[in-house]
Amino acid sequence: MSTTTNAPLEALTELSHDEVVTHSHVRDVPLPSGGVLALVTLDNGRDHTRPSTLGPATLLEFGATLDELRARASRGEVAAIAVTGKPYFLAAGADLSKVSQIPSREVARELARLGHSTLGKLHDAGVPTFVFVNGLALGGGLEIALHADYRTVDTSAAALALPEVFLGIVPGWGGAWLLPNLIGIEAALRVVIENPLKNNRTLKPAQALELGIVDVAFGPAAFLEDSIRWADGVVAGTTKVARPHVPGRLERAVKWDAAVSIARKSLEGKIGTVARSPYAALELLKAARSTDRATGFAAEDEALAGLVAGDQFAASMYSFDLVQKRAKKPAGAPPRDLAKPVTKVGVVGAGLMASQFALLFVRRLQVPVVITDLDQARVDAGVERIRGEIVELATKGRISGDESNRLSALVTGTTDLSDFADCDWVIEAVFEELGVKQDVFERVEAVVAEGAVLATNTSSLSVEAIGARLRHPERLVGFHFFNPVAVMPLVEVVRTPATDEATLSTAMMTAAALRKNAVITADTPGFVVNRILAKLLGEAMHAVETGTPFEVVDRATAPFGLPMTPFELLELVGLTVGAHVLDTHHAAFPDRFFASDGLHRLAEHGTIFERDSKGRRKGFDKKAVALAAGPGTAMTDEELRRRIEDGLADEVGRMLDDGVVSAAEDIDLCLILGAGYPFQMGGVTPYLDRVGATRRVRGTTFHDPMIVGPEYVDA
């Protein structure tokens, strides 16, 4: 007699020894028309700060519960089955702490199969099945709903989404097959790929209803009662459910592949081809046109297994942990109770950047904001611009009319610096020249109270030098935003040797109030983001100026997975600004950073690329190539890539040795939040470890153990 064991399932079960289990609580609800609805409530027993998640133990318990209910249904004891969640949550998806611990591709495949097997029980329960989406439903949480026959949603639910692509994986418990066959390919592409790549955009309940993901929406006051009553109508046959978005023959025959093809070209243009998860999801969505359920689910199993076992998911989990945990507890932050209250803000400058500052401060802090500039015309134009932005927010429904009026009234302008006397916080947005900024703060300090904080948005100058004329340099701090100010989530908070703890604490608390993530850096050229970018851009320009074609630079840097090429980035930030940044770093570190005469010539020319009427790049501008190209021996893709990798590893190492930030994690956090480094790359340090650059340059790695997936370890 022989016994067989499922080793991957056993390994998966072992991971759940400390899982916070989301239990399946069942109660019978009599239906108005007769019979019983078995209502399953998913609840992890924690309060609203700990969403319900789906780990291996949770899935096994949920599956056993559904098996029992199916048996009851077969005996005529249950007329319908419904699933809902604890207050505010259906489920926030898979338990990522468990998924990230998976040791092999085989165990990852088993997790995918377990999800399909468990949730699939809602599809063949023998009676109608419902999911009452009473709150947040992400990833596997939304997939629970997709497996059921019918779905309702609470209009107050926080969000519905399939965010897996954002995390370096794919919807692997049925979502990639079920969703397009429910709502059509174009809408599915939006939910599965486009939204995750737009900073993990989610759906509101009304949007989910419009797309056909759910069948009906009810308000929160009597959501459960209304959902049960509606379900009773469906079971009794008095309520008919229309599914107008289910794809028909024409869509499958003509529209489907065309939509996938367009999406692929869009992905290649926006993110390149390094990221694996968007393209894996695209293949699953494409195949869902003609495969049956079992085949579609099997394809999801394989895709999810490969991604979970790979490096990009490991890097994504590292990034996720940085953003969700480290960013919320910044390294080196002083005690919060040292922070001073900010009851009025002064902004020096009335241009575009100053207007962005003023709008952000007035909207988030809800305090008076006064701007100043050299003459009344500039001040008036700045105030008008800010108030116009506030009105536009109201027009778009993002704030109410009353709030629009209140915020507009809080914004004023002046040419008299004495109006800054009662400001607790003053930030400058003037020309990036040391003398100009020194003069600004010298004049501001003469009128503000002794406890007021002075903040500079400089991106390249020494903050300590900016405060050289101050009587109280301890009140000065760097507060470096990234453009566009309203969108980019990072602020580099720059501490000089003189900055005191109260000022630094105020800066950190102010950043949090502005809903920004703050990283404390030392006062060094470029701080973090611009120093790394200066190294990358300087190497790119040096390569073309010494004989390497522009196209080779593009190919050499493609494996970095960046959202744009070095030359596209230069055009985005501005060629003049880019040249200034390179000059600044060359002046500070002439042995490691290149100045670029070619970039100055390109700045005078005004462009690097030829573009069509819609602004899309067609190729490199021939005159730009002639202006930048220089004599020398062209490097190969591999030679240049290795040179850049080693240069970055050296520079990051020096930054850590010099205490620019507390740890490698802070450099990666800055690059993810401030430079758009993709989640699946984990910033820059995991990548440099994986390709061997850190070991080549420093004889060690930035992370021990390295941030790699089990597939890499096994290899």
C-alpha positions, 0 to 999 in steps of 0.5 A: 500500500502506497501513499502520495503526498502533495509536497507543494501544498504541504510547503504552502500550508507550512507558510500559514503557521502564523497567518492572520486567518480570515475566518468564514462565519456562516449564518442562515438568513430566511428569504422573504419568498421562502428558503434559506440564504447561507450568508458567509462573512469573511472576518479576520477578527481584527479592527478596521486598521487590519483588512481581511486578507487571503492566505493559505489557511484562509483559503482552505477554511473558506473552501471547506465552508463552501463544500459544506454549503454545497452539500447542504444545497444538494439536500435542499437546505439552502436556496442560495449562498452569499459572501460578504465581509466585515465592516469596510472590507470584503478582502484586500487580496492575497496575504502578501506576507505569505506570497513573498515567502514562497520558496519555489515555482512549484509552491507558487503554482500550488497557491494559484491552484488553491485559489482557483479551486477554492473560489471556483466553488462559488461557480458550481455550488448547485444554487445561485451564488452572490457576493455582497461587496460591502467594502474594499475589494482588491485582487483576490477579494475582487476575484471572489466576487467575479467567481460568483453568479451575481454581485452587489456593491455598497456605494460607500466601498473604498475601492475595487481593483485588480492591482496585481500588475503594479506588484509584479504579478497577474490576477491569478485566481481567475480574474484574468479570464473571468473579467474580460469575459464579463465586461469585454476586452477594452474595459478589462485592459483598463482594469487589469493593466492600465489602472495598476500602471497609473500609480495603482488607480482603483475603481469607485463603486459607481465605476464598477457598476458602469463597467458591469463588474457588479450588477447593482449598487445599494447605499450603506444605510441598509446595504446588507438588507437591500442586497438580500432582498435583491438576491431573493428576487433573483432566486425567485425569478422576479428580478432579471439581471442584464449583462450588456457588457458581456462580449459577443461574437463581433467583439471576439472576432474583430475587436478583441485582438485589435484592442490587445495589439493597441495595448501592447504598442502603448505599453512598449511606448510607455514602459519599454519591455523589461517589466514582465507582469504587464505583458504576462497579463496581456497574454492572459487577456488575449487568450481569454477570447477563445479558451474555456474556463479550465484552460484559462485558469491553468494559464493563470496558474503558470503565469502566476507561478513564474512571476512569483518565483522571479526577481521582479516580484521579489523587488516589487515586494521590497518596493511595496514594503518601502512605500508602505512601512519605511516611508511612514516611519522615516529614518532619522526623524526627530520626535513629533512633539518637537514640531511647531504649529504651522498656522500661516504660510508665506511663499516667496515667488509668484511664478508657476512653481510658487503657485503649485506650492501655494495651492498644495499648502492651502489645500492640505493645511487649510491655513492662510497662504500669502505669496510675494514677488517683485511687483504687483502685476506678478503677484496678481497673476500668481493669485489669479492662477492659484484661485483658477486652479481651485475653481477647476478642482471644484468644477471637476468635483474634487472639492465642493463649491463651499470649500472652493470659496473658503480656499480662495479666500485664504490665498492672498498676495503682497509686495510688502514683506511685512505681511509675512510677519506672522508666518510660521513657515516661509518657502522660496521658489525663486531663481536657482542662484545662490546669491538670489536665495541668500538675499531672499532669506536675509530679507525674510528673516528680518520680518518673521518671528524668531520661531518661523521655519525657513524652507528652500526648494533648491534642487542643487545648491548647498542649503548651508550656503543659502543660509550663510547670511542668516542670524539663525541658520538653525531655522533653515531646512531644505524642502525639495519637491519634485515636479509636478508638485501636486502629483509626485509623492516625495519631498527630500528634507535636507538637514544642514549641520546647523538645522535644529531638531524642532525645525527638522521635526516641523518639516517632517510633520508638514510634509506628512500634512501635505500627504507627501513622503519625506526622506531626510538627506544630508546637505550634499550636491544633488541630495539623492535623486538628482545625484543618481540621475546626474550620474546616469545622464552624465554617463549618457552624454559623455558616451555620445560625446566620445563616439557612441551613437545615441541609439546604443545609449538607448539600448544599453540603458533599456534593461534598467527598466526606467520609465523613459530613456536618458534623452527623453528624461533630459527633454522632460526636465529641460535641457538647460536644467539638465546642463545646470545639474551636470555642471553642478555635480562636475564642480562638486565631484570632478573626478566622477561626474562629467560636464557636458558641452554637448548638452549646452549646445543641445539646450541652445538648439532646444530639442533632441528628438524629431517629433510628429504633430502629436508630439510623439518621437520619430527619431533623433533630430539630425542636427541634435546628433551633429551638435552632441556627437564627438570623436572616439571609439564607440562602446558596445551596448554591454560595455556602456551598460556595465560602465553605467552600472559600476558607476552607479554602484560606486556613487551609491556606495559613496553616498552611504559611506558619507551618510547622505541617507541612513540606508540603501533603502532610503535611496531606493525609496527616493528613486521610486517616489521621486524619479518614477523608478518602477516597483518591479526594479526595487529602485536601484540597489537590488538591481545593482546587486543582481547584475554583480555591479556592487560586488565588482565595485565594492566587493560586497552587496547592498543587501544581504541576502540579495533581493531575488526570487526563488527562481534566481536562487535555484538557478 
